[in-house]
Amino acid sequence: TFEVIAVMTRQRTIYWLPRALGMVYLGAISLFALDIISAPITPAETLLARAVQLLPALLFLVILGIAWQREWPGGFLFFALGIATCIFFGAEQPQTSHLLLNSPLFLIGALFWLCALCRRSPAPDGRGEVDGSGGLL
């Protein structure tokens, strides 16, 4: 029974890890909208500037929502977003900026793919297959 518990715990960890990391990354990129606070602009300009700076977070939220339900396309979208940010920023940013902004996207995408692979692994007791949340299908 310890083997079953260990596999179920691993399945739950693999299921929740990319989702939790995605939410943490979403919170981190949402913080970029706070740098408008000290700018000497009107309230309407502040609102517009915050909306523009929250667009990447909104795009990320949509991709996270897709990945939450469908790991394969979600993992692909995270990789595509990582590549797109590399291309968009190009050589304008230092390599450390690319590393900080893009490596979490590739990691989250890979973890969603791992989650999809583990979702259909055989159960340790041979009674069926284990779904991503650790329960039997």
N, C-alpha and C positions, 0 to 999 in steps of 0.2 A: 504493500500500500504506500510505502514511502516513495517508491518510484513513481507511482501515479500522482502523488502530491507534488513531487519535484517537477514533473513534466507539466502539470497544470499551472504551477507557479511560474515556470519558465514561459509558458504560453501566454499567461496574463501579462507578464513583464514585457514580452515581445509585442503584445497587442497595445499596451498603454504607453510604452516608451516613445514611439514616434509622435503620438498624439500630444503627450505632455511636452516634449521638446518643441513641437510646433506651436503650442500655446505660449511657451516661454519666448520663443523667437518672435512671435506676433506681438507680445508685450514689449519686447526690446525695440522692434522697429517702430512701434507706435510712439515710443518716447521721443522720436525725432521731431514730432509735431510740437513738442514743448519748447523748442528753441526759439519760437516766435514771441515768447512772453516779453522779452526785453527789447524787442524792436519798436521804434517810435512810429507806429502806423495806426490808422483809424481802426475802430472795432470791425467794420465791414471788411477791411483789408486783412485783418487778423483772422477772421472767420474763413475767408477765401484761401489764405495761405495755409491754415490748418487743414482745410479740406484737401488741398493739393498735396500736402505732405502726408496725409492719411491714405491717399490712393494706393500706394504700395501695400499698406497694411490691409486694405480692403481686398486687393487682388490676392494677397497671401491667405486671407480668411476664406475666400472662395475656393482656392486650391486646397486648403486644409479641409474644408467641408467635403469636397469631392473625395479626397484621399481617406477621409474618415470612413466613408461608406465603401469605396472601391480602391483597394490598396494598389493594384497594378497601375491603373491610369494616374492615380494620385502620385505614386512614386515617379512616374514619367514626367508629370507636370512639375514636380519639385526639381528634377534634374534640368528640365527645360528652363525653369525660372533661374536656376543657378547659372546656366550657360548664357541666358539672356542678360543677366546683370553683368556678367563678365564682358559681354559684347557692348552693352550700353555704356558702361563706365570706361571700357577700353584702357588706354594707357594713361588716362587722366589721374587715376588714383594710384597710390603706392601699393605694392604687392601685399602688404600687411592688411590693407583695407579689403582687398579681394578675399584674402584668407578669412578674415573675420566675418564678412558678409555672406560669402558663398559656401564655405565649407559646411555650415549648419544645414544649408539647403540640400546639398548632396548627401549628407549624413541622414537627414530626415527621409529623403527619397529612398535611400538604400534600406533604411529600417522599415519603411512601408512595404518595400518589396520582400524583405525578410518576413514580415508579418503575413503577407499573402502566401509565401512558400510554406510557412509553418501552419497556416490555417488548415491545410489538408493533409497534415502528417498523421500517420496511423496512431491510434491510441495505444498506450503501453500495455493494456490488458487485452488487446485484440478484439474488443467489442465494437469497434467502429472508428470513426475519425474524430479528432478533436478540433473544434472550431477555435477561432481566434481568442475567444474570451475564456477558454479553458474548459468549456462544457462539451459533452459529447453531442455529435450531430445525429 
